Amino acid sequence: QVHLVESGGGFVQAGGSLRLSCAASGRTFSTYGMGWFRQAPGKEREWVATMIWSDGTTYYTDSVKGRFTISSDNAQNVVYLQMNSLKPEDTAIYYCAVRDYSGGLWRRDEYEYWGQGTQVTVSS
């Protein structure tokens, strides 16, 4: 079992920044990687970014490349999502999730454990 808790969401004006945190506990040492997803009102949950534990490789969806950065503090079992140059279209509930194997990193059905989500609201 892996337990995930997100924090750091909030309200920010367009162009601003936020840093989300995802604290992990449980058998995190045996998982493959962690991803961030987001879900805007009336839309499906979409993949944002993933970090692979073994070598720290990171992947991003095109809409956030150059603006968002996923990183980790392995000693603390925390993964961060630094979000810069935020846009109103980034408004969503952001979720972290853990996966146990490689594959389609953007596929939410391949992530086994999920946090409860944290709201990010970007005003124009």
Phi, psi and chi 1 to 4 in degrees:
 res  aa     phi    psi   chi1   chi2   chi3   chi4
   1 GLN       -  143.4  -74.3  -78.9   -9.0      -
   2 VAL  -127.8  131.6  178.2      -      -      -
   3 HIS  -111.9  129.8 -175.6   57.2      -      -
   4 LEU  -123.5  137.0  -56.8  173.0      -      -
   5 VAL  -133.3  117.5  178.9      -      -      -
   6 GLU   -90.2  154.1  -58.8   98.3  -26.5      -
   7 SER  -156.0  170.0   60.8      -      -      -
   8 GLY   103.1   -5.0      -      -      -      -
   9 GLY   -69.1  169.6      -      -      -      -
  10 GLY   169.5 -163.2      -      -      -      -
  11 PHE  -110.8  130.0 -176.0   93.4      -      -
  12 VAL  -145.4  152.1   64.7      -      -      -
  13 GLN   -81.3  155.6  -68.4 -171.6  -29.0      -
  14 ALA   -54.6  137.7      -      -      -      -
  15 GLY    92.7  -11.3      -      -      -      -
  16 GLY   -83.2 -174.8      -      -      -      -
  17 SER  -133.0  152.7  -61.2      -      -      -
  18 LEU  -143.7  152.3  -77.8  173.9      -      -
  19 ARG  -123.1  118.7 -171.6  177.7   77.2  160.6
  20 LEU   -92.0  147.6  -54.1 -177.7      -      -
  21 SER  -123.0  148.2  -60.1      -      -      -
  22 CYS  -133.6  109.8  177.5      -      -      -
  23 ALA   -91.8  126.8      -      -      -      -
  24 ALA  -112.6  143.0      -      -      -      -
  25 SER  -141.4  160.3   60.0      -      -      -
  26 GLY   104.2 -148.8      -      -      -      -
  27 ARG   -83.0   49.4   63.4  166.8 -173.1   84.5
  28 THR   -62.6  -26.0   54.3      -      -      -
  29 PHE   -66.0  -22.1   60.9   89.8      -      -
  30 SER  -102.3    5.9   63.9      -      -      -
  31 THR   -88.8  167.0   57.1      -      -      -
  32 TYR   -91.4  -40.2  178.4   75.5      -      -
  33 GLY  -173.6  174.0      -      -      -      -
  34 MET  -128.8  141.7 -178.2  177.4  -73.7      -
  35 GLY  -125.7  163.3      -      -      -      -
  36 TRP  -115.7  136.4  -74.9   94.6      -      -
  37 PHE  -126.5  166.4  -73.4   74.4      -      -
  38 ARG  -145.6  153.0   64.4 -174.1  180.0 -173.6
  39 GLN  -137.3  115.7 -173.0  165.7   17.5      -
  40 ALA   -88.2  157.8      -      -      -      -
  41 PRO   -55.7  129.5  -25.9   34.8      -      -
  42 GLY    76.6    5.6      -      -      -      -
  43 LYS  -121.6  163.1  -64.5 -172.4  176.9 -179.3
  44 GLU   -76.3  156.4  -68.9 -168.9   -6.6      -
  45 ARG   -68.5  129.8 -168.2  170.7  -59.2 -173.4
  46 GLU  -120.9  150.0   65.9  170.5   -6.6      -
  47 TRP   -74.1  142.0  172.2   68.6      -      -
  48 VAL  -115.4  -52.3  175.0      -      -      -
  49 ALA  -161.6  157.9      -      -      -      -
  50 THR  -144.1  143.2  -66.6      -      -      -
  51 MET  -118.7  133.9  169.1  177.2  -83.6      -
  52 ILE   -92.8  128.5  -52.0  -56.1      -      -
  53 TRP   -65.1  -39.5  -64.1  133.8      -      -
  54 SER   -60.9  -38.9   60.4      -      -      -
  55 ASP  -131.9    4.5   58.5    6.8      -      -
  56 GLY    75.6    8.7      -      -      -      -
  57 THR   -62.4  138.9  -57.1      -      -      -
  58 THR  -121.3  150.8   56.8      -      -      -
  59 TYR  -136.3  145.0  -58.8   87.4      -      -
  60 TYR  -136.7  148.6  -59.3   91.0      -      -
  61 THR   -72.4  152.5 -167.9      -      -      -
  62 ASP   -57.7  -35.6  -74.1  -14.4      -      -
  63 SER   -69.3  -13.7   62.5      -      -      -
  64 VAL  -117.1   -3.9  -52.4      -      -      -
  65 LYS   -58.4  133.8  -77.2 -179.2 -178.9  176.7
  66 GLY    86.0  -12.2      -      -      -      -
  67 ARG  -115.4  -36.5  -60.6 -170.9  -61.2  123.1
  68 PHE  -107.9  147.5  -70.5   12.9      -      -
  69 THR  -136.4  126.7  -57.2      -      -      -
  70 ILE   -98.9  135.1 -174.9  171.3      -      -
  71 SER  -147.8  173.2   62.7      -      -      -
  72 SER  -143.4  153.6   67.3      -      -      -
  73 ASP  -116.6   94.3 -179.5  -19.6      -      -
  74 ASN   -64.5  -32.5  -66.8  -21.7      -      -
  75 ALA   -64.4  -31.9      -      -      -      -
  76 GLN  -100.4   -2.2  -61.5  -65.8  -34.1      -
  77 ASN    54.8   47.6  -80.9  -16.3      -      -
  78 VAL  -125.0  136.4  177.9      -      -      -
  79 VAL  -115.4  138.3  173.1      -      -      -
  80 TYR  -114.4  154.2  -58.1  100.5      -      -
  81 LEU  -129.0  102.4 -174.5   67.5      -      -
  82 GLN   -83.2  123.0  177.5   66.3   44.5      -
  83 MET  -118.5  115.5  -53.9 -174.0  -64.3      -
  84 ASN  -114.7  164.6  -61.3  -31.8      -      -
  85 SER    48.6   49.1  -57.9      -      -      -
  86 LEU   -65.5  146.1  -77.2  161.7      -      -
  87 LYS  -121.1  156.2  -54.6  174.5 -178.9  179.6
  88 PRO   -54.4  -33.1  -29.2   36.8      -      -
  89 GLU   -71.9   -6.0   50.4  -96.0   42.8      -
  90 ASP   -83.2   -6.8  -65.5  -42.2      -      -
  91 THR   -60.9  124.4  -65.1      -      -      -
  92 ALA  -178.0  170.7      -      -      -      -
  93 ILE   -88.2  129.2  -61.0  174.1      -      -
  94 TYR  -104.3  133.0  -77.1   71.4      -      -
  95 TYR  -122.4  141.9  -59.7   87.7      -      -
  96 CYS  -102.3  154.0   62.1      -      -      -
  97 ALA  -152.9  152.1      -      -      -      -
  98 VAL  -115.8  141.5  164.2      -      -      -
  99 ARG  -123.3  153.5   61.0 -177.1  -62.8  130.2
 100 ASP  -101.4   -6.6  -76.4  -26.2      -      -
 101 TYR  -153.5  165.4   53.8   91.1      -      -
 102 SER   -75.4  172.5   63.5      -      -      -
 103 GLY   145.1 -141.8      -      -      -      -
 104 GLY   -79.9   98.2      -      -      -      -
 105 LEU   -63.2  -22.9  -60.9 -178.5      -      -
 106 TRP   -85.7   -7.0   63.2   93.3      -      -
 107 ARG   -83.9  113.0  -66.9  178.2   59.4   96.0
 108 ARG   -67.3  -24.4   61.6  179.9 -174.6  -94.6
 109 ASP   -73.5   -6.9   60.8  -14.5      -      -
 110 GLU   -97.2    2.9  -66.4 -171.7    3.8      -
 111 TYR  -102.5  126.1  -70.1   77.0      -      -
 112 GLU   -88.9  -36.5 -174.4  171.4    2.8      -
 113 TYR  -119.7  140.5  -59.0  100.9      -      -
 114 TRP  -131.5  148.7  -67.8   79.5      -      -
 115 GLY   -84.7 -177.9      -      -      -      -
 116 GLN   -86.9  -13.0   82.6  -70.9  -11.1      -
 117 GLY    95.8  154.0      -      -      -      -
 118 THR  -138.6  135.6 -174.7      -      -      -
 119 GLN   -82.0  132.5  176.0   70.8   48.9      -
 120 VAL  -120.5  125.0  171.1      -      -      -
 121 THR  -124.2  124.0  -56.7      -      -      -
 122 VAL  -115.9  120.2 -175.6      -      -      -
 123 SER   -93.9  151.1   66.2      -      -      -
 124 SER   -88.1      -   57.6      -      -      -
